[in-house]
Amino acid sequence: MLRKNSIRSLVALCSGVAVSLCMAQSAPGVAPVQADAQQQRSIGDWLLRMHEASRKRAYIGTFVVSSSSGSMSSARIWHVCDGDKQMERVESLTGAPRTTFRRNDHVVTFMTDARVVRSEKRESLGLFPNLLKSSDSSIPDFYTARQVGADRVAGFDTDVVQVQPRDALRFGYRIWSEKKSGLVIKLQTLDVDGHVLEQSAFSELQLDAPVKMDKLSRMMANTEGYKVVESAELVKTTPLAQGWDLKNPVAGFKPMSCFKRPAGSGQASGVVPDSTMQWIFSDGLASVSLFVEPFDRQRHGQEATLAAGATQTLTRRLSDKSGEWWVTAVGEVPPQTLKAFAQSLERRK
């Protein structure tokens, strides 16, 4: 599946880091950075530029995501901004044909083969762009960053920044941002040994493209010939209200939000029961979701740990006096991080 939010989630890192740029060994194919350039801009400045560029620039491009497992997906993206409004059209170029429109938190997906349109609300979860408004970011406590050189991507000159975790609970990143605007053009997710788990990049990009928000809005609203399915909005709640807590916090990860499915939505989807809780955590860059639901022998199999590129998934069965539960932990973090969350989860009712 194409990770359409990978650029935004990485740029969310930008605001909190206040580490000065320093000399470092360059990545393969990356020209070394000049010392005077390092003295002119702090890492906080670099990441702020990336954030602002993603909010203010209109562009059209072909976006490709590839993983170490050999999987690859691509899409054509039209992106435009108007003040606080963000809108984009994403057309898949691999897999089942579909087109997704997003206007801020409203997402509409056209599934061409089935002639179905799915409309839903997707909360940003506080990762982007709200991080720039946060005064208590702890990103520097868990990541360091340094400029490692310059490179050319999709025809644009870029600066390259390396983001290194301070512990084994998170992955590292390498970011390519366009020199003039700061827009992130390419990023890599790195494991603890520096190997690339996943890469997201524009293979072709047109900045300041003539993308019109009103035209995208009309396309988004044109559902003639399609069956429209409105997805039920998730209901905000708290873990304690659902009877759950963490015995021990996982270092650096703060709870962002918690949801449960509204009554009747599980039966409508035929996939997830109404009683499923989703508890979301973030360290400012990486995020983890805990899904908790009653254990069902017919739907749930063996406990497992799975990897798909940078995305890790862990499933675990929990038993206590209140019953049996099935926990699914998902995030772009090392497996030991998901294990720490699953082991710390406890029933309070």
Secondary structure, 3 states (H helix, E strand, C coil): CCCCCHHHHHHHHHHCCCCCCCCCCCCCCCECCCHHHHHHCCHHHHHHHHHHHHHHCCEEEEEEEEECCCCEEEEEEEEEEECCEEEEEEEECCCCCEEEEEECCEEEEEECCCCEEEEEECCCCCCCCHHHHCCCCCHHHHEEEEEEEEEEECCEEEEEEEEEECCCCCCEEEEEEECCCCCEEEEEEECCCCCEEEEEEEEEEEECCCCCHHHHHHHHHCCCCCEEEECCCCEECCCCCCCEEECCCCCCCEEEEEEECCCCHHHHHCCCCCCCEEEEEECCCCEEEEEEEECCCCCCCCCEEEEECCEEEEEEEEEECCEEEEEEEEECCCHHHHHHHHHHEEECC
